[in-house]
Structures are given as structure tokens and as C-alpha cells.
Amino acid sequence: MKERTGVSLDQRVSLTKKTVKKNKQLITDLVGFAFISPWLLGFICFIIGPMIASLYFSFTDYNLLSPSKWIGLQNYINMFTKDPIFIKALKVTFVFVFTSVPLKLAFALFVAMLFNNTYRGVGIYRTLYYIPSILGGSVAVAVVWKQLFSTNGAVNDILSIFGFQGTNWIASPDYALSTLILLVVWQFGSPMLIFLAGLKAIPNELYESASVDGANAFIRFFKITIPMLSPVIFFNLVMQTIQGFMTFTQSFLITQGGPLNSTLFYAVYLYNKAFGHFNMGYASALAWILLIICAIFTMFIFKTAKSWVYYESE
């Protein structure tokens, strides 16, 4: 009986410990869910919910003034067959992305390499060069940019000093897009800091060994810096490409898509359809096409990354 009682007691103690352990784990899980529940609730209400609703509305004729009417793929068909402005916005956005993203990343890398040294005041310069990214597409930046490139702006004043005739850059269909590209390239602070962090992680021993072997700066850059920095380049390329396709504020605040739709970015056209014409069904279809475009380019970058991105662990 004692042995049986002793065994039974051990089993009870073991069972009690397991129960306490399970209860503690349950409490830990509940606390974790409690902390993330506001984010989950916001994610469901403000991201998943609107996405599902927009997917449904993209197959309907819906203008906020009348009930939605199911029309199937008609919005998507009209987009590619009966909407030349959609094609124009798509072309403008592609030109903008394929021009601004390489220039922005190249300039950000160049400045990051300049700051990858220890000298007096380097922290102040890094902060100053990062400020444009903080300002972003603010109204203040838009007003200043319009003034700089107006007929009587500072850009024309500088050109006149060298004997060149100025123009109203913002109002010219030939130059308006270039001014917006220049504005976006000027806001290179975020990728610059990411490049700088990547440069700091490259061991100096690699450069020292290459110098001993007689490698010049050009060879060191392409044989050491670029391969070691390729994961960072990959990250910046993905983020800036997606951001480029979603660019809105610069065009909306400075040119409103003009002149002659020369700066009509895809996001601006989507906004005009949704909140200018209140054609929510068509705007929802535009939004899903934009999502598909971003997904295609992102997958393309990921697929090609295997051939040019180098990881130390490999």
C-alpha cells in the first residue's frame, strides 16, 4: 500500500507540475495575443478588410451614389481597350521608375561611400543629407520646388548667368517629369543610410589584402564592395521599386498630373478616378492592377537575385 501510495503520490506531483506548466504556457500565450491583438485588429480592419472589399468592387460598377452592380471583368477590359489615359499613366510611371530608381540608388551609394570615413563633422553631414527624406512629399517642399523651377525661379537665374535661356520647367510637357525625377533623387537619404550600414559591415582586411595584391580602387570597388554590398543593394532595389510605382504626392502637389498628362503617375490617376469621378469600381480595378505590377517586378528581382546577390554564409 505504501509503495502504491508513494507511486500514486509521485504521479500526482508529476501531473500537477505538468498542469502548472501548461497553465503558465497558456497565460504566456494569452499575454502575447493580448499585446498583438490591437495590431491584428487594425490589420484585419484596415488592410485585409479593405483589400477584400476592393477586390469585390473591382468587378462592379460602383460610384458611391448608387448600389454596386456586378459587371464581371468589364472594368479590366475597358482599362486596356478603351482607356488611353490609363496607358499614358502606365507609360509615365514606367519611365519614372526606370529612371529615378537607378539614379537614386547610384547617388545614394556614392554619398554613402563618401561618408564611410571618419572625419570631423561627418555625423552632421549625414544628418543634413538625410533631411530631404524626412521632408518627403510635404506641401512645403512642393511649394519650394515649384518656385525653384518656375519662370522666375532660382534655376533659371543660375542658367542665365551662363548664358542659357530659362523656361517654365513645371509647365513644360518636355521637362515637367524631369523635375519630379530630380526631386525624388534628391530624397536619397533613406537608401544612403542603409548603404552606409552595409559599407560599415565590410571587413577592412579585404581591402588591405587586395591593396597588397596590387588592386586599384576601381577593382576593389567592383570585386569587393559591390559583391559584399549586394544584399543591401537588393533590399534597396526592391523597396525603391515598389515605392516608385506608388509615388503620388510629388505629382499631385506640384503638377497635378499635368501638363498634358506628362506627369500623370499611376497613383494620381487612380486617385482621380476614385475621388474625382467617384468611380470606385474602376479605381479598385486600377489598384489591383498596380498590385499585380508591383508583385511581378518584385518576383523578377527575387528570381534574378540568385545570379548577382552574394551572401557570406553561402
C-alpha positions in Angstrom: 0.0 0.0 0.0 2.8 2.4 0.8 4.5 1.7 -2.4 1.3 2.1 -4.3 0.5 5.2 -2.3 4.0 6.5 -3.0 3.8 5.9 -6.7 0.4 7.4 -6.8 1.7 10.5 -5.0 4.6 10.8 -7.4 2.2 10.6 -10.3 0.0 13.3 -8.8 3.0 15.6 -8.2 4.2 15.0 -11.8 0.7 15.6 -13.1 0.4 18.8 -11.0 3.7 20.1 -12.4 2.6 19.4 -15.9 -0.7 21.2 -15.3 1.1 24.2 -13.8 3.5 24.3 -16.7 0.6 24.2 -19.2 -1.2 26.9 -17.4 1.9 29.1 -17.4 2.3 28.5 -21.1 -1.3 29.3 -21.7 -1.0 32.5 -19.7 2.1 33.4 -21.7 0.3 32.8 -24.9 -2.7 34.8 -23.9 -0.5 37.7 -22.8 1.3 37.6 -26.2 -2.0 37.6 -28.1 -3.3 40.4 -25.9 -0.2 42.5 -26.9 -0.6 41.8 -30.6 -4.4 42.0 -30.7 -4.5 45.8 -31.4 -2.2 45.3 -34.4 -4.1 42.2 -35.6 -7.4 44.0 -35.2 -6.1 47.0 -37.2 -4.6 44.7 -39.8 -7.9 43.0 -40.3 -10.0 46.1 -40.3 -7.7 48.5 -42.3 -5.8 46.1 -44.6 -7.4 42.7 -45.1 -11.0 44.1 -45.0 -10.4 46.9 -47.5 -8.5 44.6 -49.8 -11.3 42.1 -49.9 -13.8 44.9 -50.4 -11.8 46.5 -53.2 -11.4 43.1 -55.0 -15.2 42.7 -55.0 -15.8 46.3 -56.1 -13.3 45.9 -59.0 -15.8 43.6 -60.6 -18.7 46.0 -60.1 -19.9 49.4 -61.4 -19.9 51.4 -58.2 -19.8 55.2 -57.9 -20.9 55.8 -54.2 -24.2 57.4 -55.4 -25.9 54.1 -56.4 -25.7 50.5 -55.3 -22.9 48.4 -56.8 -23.7 46.5 -60.0 -21.8 43.3 -60.9 -20.2 43.6 -64.3 -17.5 40.9 -64.1 -14.2 41.7 -65.9 -15.6 44.7 -67.7 -13.5 47.2 -65.7 -10.3 45.4 -66.6 -11.3 45.0 -70.3 -12.2 48.7 -70.6 -8.9 49.6 -68.9 -6.8 48.0 -71.7 -9.1 48.6 -74.6 -11.0 51.9 -74.1 -8.9 54.0 -71.7 -5.9 55.7 -73.4 -5.2 57.8 -70.2 -4.6 54.5 -68.3 -2.0 53.6 -70.9 -0.5 57.0 -70.7 -0.3 56.9 -66.9 1.3 53.5 -67.1 3.9 54.7 -69.5 4.7 57.8 -67.4 5.1 55.6 -64.3 7.4 53.1 -66.0 9.6 55.9 -67.3 9.7 57.5 -63.9 10.5 54.2 -62.1 13.2 53.0 -64.6 14.9 56.5 -64.4 14.5 57.6 -60.8 15.3 54.3 -59.1 18.7 53.7 -60.7 19.7 57.4 -60.3 18.6 57.5 -56.7 20.4 54.3 -55.7 23.6 55.3 -57.6 23.7 58.7 -55.9 22.8 57.2 -52.5 25.7 54.7 -52.8 28.1 57.5 -54.0 27.3 59.7 -51.0 27.4 56.7 -48.6 30.9 55.9 -49.7 32.0 59.5 -49.1 30.6 59.3 -45.6 32.2 55.9 -44.9 35.1 57.6 -43.4 36.0 59.1 -40.0 36.5 62.8 -40.2 35.3 65.8 -38.3 31.7 66.7 -38.6 30.7 63.6 -40.6 27.7 63.0 -38.4 26.4 66.5 -39.1 26.7 66.0 -42.8 24.9 62.6 -42.6 22.0 64.3 -40.8 21.8 67.1 -43.3 21.7 64.8 -46.3 19.0 62.7 -44.6 16.7 65.7 -44.0 15.2 65.6 -47.6 13.9 62.1 -46.9 12.2 63.2 -43.7 10.5 66.1 -45.5 9.3 63.7 -48.2 6.4 64.9 -50.4 5.3 67.7 -48.0 3.4 70.7 -49.1 6.4 72.9 -48.1 8.7 71.0 -50.4 6.2 71.2 -53.3 5.9 75.0 -52.9 9.6 75.5 -52.8 10.2 73.1 -55.8 7.6 74.9 -57.9 9.2 78.2 -57.1 12.7 76.9 -57.9 11.7 75.7 -61.4 9.2 78.5 -62.3 10.0 81.1 -65.0 11.4 83.5 -62.4 12.9 80.7 -60.2 16.4 80.2 -59.0 17.2 77.5 -61.6 16.6 79.9 -64.5 18.6 82.6 -62.7 21.6 80.3 -62.5 21.2 79.3 -66.1 21.1 82.9 -67.2 24.4 83.6 -65.6 26.0 81.1 -68.0 24.1 82.5 -71.0 21.3 79.8 -71.2 17.7 80.8 -71.7 15.4 79.6 -69.0 11.9 78.1 -69.3 9.0 77.3 -67.0 10.1 73.8 -66.2 7.0 72.7 -64.3 4.6 73.9 -67.1 6.5 72.3 -69.9 5.4 68.8 -71.1 9.0 68.1 -72.1 10.6 68.9 -68.7 8.0 68.6 -66.0 8.7 64.9 -65.5 12.4 65.5 -65.2 11.8 68.0 -62.4 9.9 65.4 -60.4 12.6 62.8 -61.1 15.1 65.2 -59.8 13.0 65.8 -56.7 12.8 62.1 -55.9 16.5 61.5 -56.5 17.2 64.5 -54.1 15.4 62.5 -51.4 18.0 59.8 -51.3 18.6 59.8 -47.5 17.0 56.5 -46.6 18.8 54.3 -49.0 22.0 56.2 -48.3 21.9 55.3 -44.6 21.2 51.6 -45.5 24.1 51.6 -47.9 26.3 53.2 -45.2 25.4 50.5 -42.7 26.3 47.9 -45.3 29.6 49.5 -46.0 30.4 49.6 -42.3 29.9 45.8 -42.2 32.5 45.1 -44.9 35.8 43.9 -43.2 38.7 46.3 -43.8 41.0 43.2 -44.1 39.5 42.5 -47.5 40.6 45.9 -48.9 44.0 45.6 -47.2 44.6 42.2 -48.8 43.5 43.5 -52.2 45.8 46.5 -51.9 48.7 44.3 -51.1 48.0 42.2 -54.2 48.1 45.4 -56.3 44.3 46.0 -56.8 43.4 49.6 -57.5 40.4 51.5 -56.2 38.3 50.5 -59.3 39.0 46.8 -58.9 38.4 47.0 -55.2 35.0 48.6 -55.8 33.7 46.0 -58.3 35.4 42.9 -56.8 34.9 43.6 -53.1 32.4 46.5 -52.4 29.7 45.6 -54.9 29.6 41.8 -54.1 29.7 42.3 -50.3 27.1 45.1 -50.6 24.8 43.1 -53.0 22.3 42.0 -50.3 21.9 45.7 -49.3 21.6 46.7 -53.0 18.9 44.0 -53.4 16.9 45.3 -50.4 17.1 48.9 -51.6 16.2 48.0 -55.1 13.1 46.1 -54.0 11.9 48.8 -51.7 12.6 51.7 -54.0 11.0 50.0 -57.0 7.8 49.4 -55.0 7.9 53.0 -53.7 8.5 54.3 -57.2 5.3 52.6 -58.6 3.3 54.0 -55.7 4.7 57.6 -56.0 1.8 60.1 -55.6 2.5 63.2 -53.5 5.2 64.8 -55.7 3.0 64.8 -58.8 -0.3 65.5 -57.0 1.1 68.5 -55.1 3.4 70.0 -57.8 1.9 69.4 -61.2 -1.5 67.6 -60.5 -0.5 65.2 -63.3 0.0 67.9 -66.0 0.8 69.4 -68.2 -0.9 67.3 -70.9 -0.7 64.3 -68.5 3.1 64.3 -68.8 3.4 63.7 -65.1 0.3 61.6 -64.6 1.6 58.9 -62.3 -0.5 55.7 -62.0 -1.4 56.5 -58.3 -2.5 60.0 -59.3 -4.8 58.6 -62.0 -6.2 56.1 -59.5 -6.9 58.9 -57.0 -8.6 61.0 -59.7 -10.9 58.1 -60.7 -11.7 57.3 -57.0 -12.2 60.8 -55.5 -12.5 62.9 -58.6 -15.0 60.9 -60.6 -16.2 58.7 -57.6 -15.8 55.7 -59.9 -14.8 53.3 -57.1 -15.3 50.2 -59.1 -12.9 51.2 -61.8 -10.5 52.7 -59.2 -10.5 49.3 -57.3 -9.6 47.6 -60.6 -6.7 50.1 -61.1 -5.5 49.3 -57.6 -5.3 45.6 -58.2 -3.5 46.1 -61.5 -0.9 48.2 -59.6 -0.6 45.4 -57.0 0.0 42.8 -59.8 2.6 45.1 -61.4 4.5 45.5 -58.2 4.3 41.8 -57.5 5.6 40.9 -60.9 8.6 43.2 -60.7 9.3 42.1 -57.1 9.3 38.4 -58.2 11.5 39.3 -61.1 14.1 40.9 -58.8 13.9 37.9 -56.4 14.4 35.5 -59.3 17.4 37.3 -60.8 18.9 37.9 -57.3 20.3 34.4 -57.3 22.8 35.3 -60.0 24.1 38.6 -58.5 23.4 38.7 -54.8 26.2 37.2 -52.6 25.7 36.1 -49.0 28.7 35.3 -46.8 27.0 32.2 -45.4 26.9 30.6 -48.9 
